[in-house]
Each structure stands twice: as structure tokens, then as C-alpha cells.
Amino acid sequence: MVVLRLPDVGEGIAEGEVIKFLVKEGDVVEKYQPLVEVMTVKVTVEIPSPVKGVVKKILASPGQVLKVGDAFIEISTDEPYEEKVEEKPPAPMKETVAEFREKSRILATPAVKKLAKELGVDLASLVGTGPEGRITEEDVRKAAAWAEQRIPIRGLRRIIADRLVQAKSKAALVTVFENVDAGELVKLRDELRGLQDEKNVKMTYLPLVMKAIVAAVREVPMMNGWIDEERNEIVLSKAVNIGIAVDTPDGLLVPIIKNVEKKDVWTLAREVEEVAEKARQGRLSLEDVRGGTISISNYGSLGSLSGTPIVNFPEIAIVGVGRIEKRPVVKDDSIVVGHVLELAVTMDHRAVDGGTMAKFVNALRRNLENIRQVAEV
């Protein structure tokens, strides 16, 4: 009999949430057959069986968060298998007792408990008006009339929440804002759209912004990298691997477009389409989400004007791009109608100071305003 535990899948991933088991007790499984889907901070992965055998017992359930080293299944096998056991301290007794006492304070008849379940009322949140604090049917119905919708923070939403809190609590975040004259950006995008059918890919602003970022980090290389907290080092990268925030039905994912500096805008447009679709379908691999050096939050594509993006921790910077809109602008001492793009660049102040931040934002603005020179089209 072997006990399988959540393995270390790398990238600093310490835990994962069980999405679903792909086998049931009594099933015969082959070596390398997927056993369970687990959602990690980066991506959803399938954990395979290291042996051929029979599933004897499933030790976890969907929605349960497992730490690396936690057991999730038992398999009976004749094959040799060396189990790596990580010692885990037992849960404190006082927590178990406190939990029991908390549950024991709920005074309600079985009929009232059934009604509460049907109406979605949490009995633990009510103060009973009956004898000795007993919860009555009227208490439950009154609570149901004012009931709140409670959505469990689990799955991708829990992972997103954990990552954002980690970024806010560990990084010293500063956001710098800048307005961009986007006239040339709009013209070039419109020209390239005329070639979409020939290229068989849709051209958006995103590939052009990516090329502007490449040119900006060439001027300010301190922006392209991450902080290695274990070694207390700033790691700078020669490759520009840009994370793009993708809004999916389940939440935000950030797949990575690798080596942007080596690719033309049509290649980038095609890759953006491909990884965005994989993200929406839940088909991203670990390779799709690892190795980012700087990110983009394109909330303009969702209709938003501006925002304060949070860095994709532990990266140093993220570029927030709002929607482009027509506004009155001053040119040659005259007021004319122009296209304006609002940038919001959030940076980790631990890695860069104000002068470096300003230099990068100004370089990015200049590149976007002269996009033909950096887009290489």
C-alpha cells in the first residue's frame, strides 16, 4: 500500500486546491494515469500515479486545500515505491475543542435546522429569541428575508486573493500615471487591421504596447525582472517575458508571452490570441505561466479608463493600459481633438527609486507616441 502526497511542482508553489478526482475507490490505475486535478497559484495541474495498482482510499475532497506533502490517495500496488514523508504537526487540540463548543451552542429543533438549510440561513450567525436562546422558525424566516449571498472564497478566486494580498503586503508598491498622445498608435493599429485577413489574426493595441515596453526596458533595464526574496537579490533578465492579464469566466490569469524582443507584432498578436483562449478554457500549462519579467494589465479592453494595477509578485513592474478616447488637447498653442491613452505603471519601490520610475514611464510614453519607430512593422 502506498500513500500519495501532493508533490512539489516547482515555481515556489506551496499548496493547491483539489478541483476533482479523476478516479474512484476500487479503480485499477496504470502508471502515469492522472489521478486528480489540483489548482495551484499558477495553473491547474493533473497529478499522475507513480505506480500501477488499485485505488483503495481517497483521502481528500473537492474544494480542500492541500499543502505540499499532504496525503490525497492510497493505492494498493506490487510495484516498489519510495514514499517521501514530510512531518506535519498535529492540529492543536484547543482548536478542535473550540470548534465543538461553537457548534454545540446552536439550539434549534431538527425542523428549524432543515428550514434554515432550505433558505440558506447560517444558524451560527443568529441569536435565538426562544427559551434559553433557542432559534425559532420565525428567527430563521426573518433572517432569510434579509439574507446575504455568501460566496465561498475558493478555487481561482482564493488563489487570486492570496497573490494580491502577498503583493500588497510584501512589495512597496508605487503607481506613476502619465497621459499619452495616442494618435500615431491609433493610426498604426488601424493600418495593420487592414492586413488582418491576409495574416489571419486580429490586430489589437496589445502587441504594439508590448513592443513599446521592450524598447523602454532597453533604456531602463532595472524594470525587467523580479525580486528573489530567499536570496535577497534583484534579478534582471535580458529576455523580455511579458505577462498579460486575461479575464476568464473563473477569474484572472496571467499567461506569459516569452522573448517578446525577438518577435514581430503579428507573431505576438497570434500568441496573445492563443494563450488567452487557453486561459479561458482552463488549458494553461505551468510553462505558460512561469518565467514572467514584467506584466500588462489591459483594462482598457474592458472599457476602463484608468486604474492602479498590482504587480504580478515577485515581478518589479506592471503596465496598466486604459482605453483610448478622444479629448481636447493643446497642440501648437491651439486646442484640437486628440486621442489620449492613460498609463498607470505600478512598481516595487524596493527595487527601483523615483528617478528610475520616472525614466521608465517617460520612455514608455515616448515609445507609444512614436510607435512606428519601435514596433518594427
SULNOR-V208566 format. One record per pair of residues at least 4 apart in sequence whose ideal C-beta (glycine too) atoms are under 6 Angstrom apart, sorted by the first residue. I is the first residue (numbers start at 1). J is the second residue. Records with the same first field share a line. If there is no record, write none. Layout:
I = J  J
//
This chain:
1 = 76
2 = 75  77  81
3 = 71  74
4 = 73
5 = 69  71
6 = 66  68  70
8 = 68
9 = 13
11 = 42  290
13 = 40  41
14 = 68
15 = 65  67
16 = 38  40  66
17 = 39  65
18 = 38  60  62  64
19 = 37  39
20 = 37  62
21 = 36  58
22 = 34  35
23 = 27  29  35  55
25 = 55  58
27 = 55
28 = 54
29 = 33  49
30 = 52
31 = 51  52
32 = 48
33 = 49
34 = 46  48
35 = 47  49  73
36 = 47
37 = 44  46
38 = 45  47
39 = 44  155
41 = 159
42 = 289
43 = 284  286  289
51 = 77  79  81
53 = 75  76  77
54 = 76
55 = 75
56 = 74  76
57 = 74
58 = 73
59 = 71  72  73
60 = 64  72
63 = 154
66 = 70
69 = 86
106 = 123
107 = 133  134
108 = 112  113  123  135
112 = 135  137  140
115 = 140
116 = 121  123  140
119 = 144
121 = 140  143  144
123 = 135
126 = 135  139  143
128 = 133  134  135  139
129 = 139
130 = 134  136
135 = 139
153 = 157  158  161
154 = 158
156 = 250  251
157 = 251
160 = 251  252
164 = 310
165 = 169
166 = 170  313
167 = 171  310  311  313
171 = 311  348
172 = 349  350
173 = 346
174 = 347  349
175 = 308  344  346
176 = 345  357  361
177 = 344
178 = 343  361  365
179 = 340  342
180 = 341  343  365  368
181 = 369
182 = 186  324  339  341
183 = 338  339
184 = 371
185 = 368  371
186 = 339
188 = 371
189 = 205
192 = 203
193 = 203
195 = 199
196 = 202  203
199 = 266
201 = 269  270
203 = 269
205 = 209
206 = 272  298
207 = 265  268  269
208 = 371  375
209 = 321
210 = 242  260  268
211 = 374  375
212 = 364  367  368  374
214 = 240  260  261
215 = 367  374
216 = 360  363  364  367
217 = 221  223  224  240
219 = 363
220 = 359  360
221 = 236
222 = 352  356
223 = 316  317  360
224 = 237  240  293  294
225 = 235  236  237  293  316
226 = 235  314  315
227 = 234  314  351
228 = 233  235
234 = 351
237 = 293
239 = 259
240 = 260  261
241 = 256  258  291  292  293
242 = 257  260  294
243 = 254  256  292  295  312
244 = 296
245 = 252  254  297
246 = 253  276  279
248 = 253  279  280
253 = 279
254 = 312
255 = 275  279  284  288  289
256 = 291  292
257 = 271
263 = 267  268
265 = 375  377
272 = 276
278 = 283  284
279 = 284
284 = 288  289
286 = 290
292 = 315
294 = 317
295 = 312  318
296 = 319
297 = 309  318  320
298 = 321
299 = 304  307
300 = 321  322  323
305 = 322  323
306 = 322  342  344
307 = 320  344
308 = 344
309 = 318  320  346
311 = 315  318  346  348
316 = 348  351
317 = 347
318 = 346
319 = 345
320 = 344
322 = 342
324 = 339  341
326 = 337
327 = 340
328 = 335
329 = 338
330 = 335
331 = 336
345 = 361
347 = 352  357
352 = 356  357
367 = 374
371 = 375
//
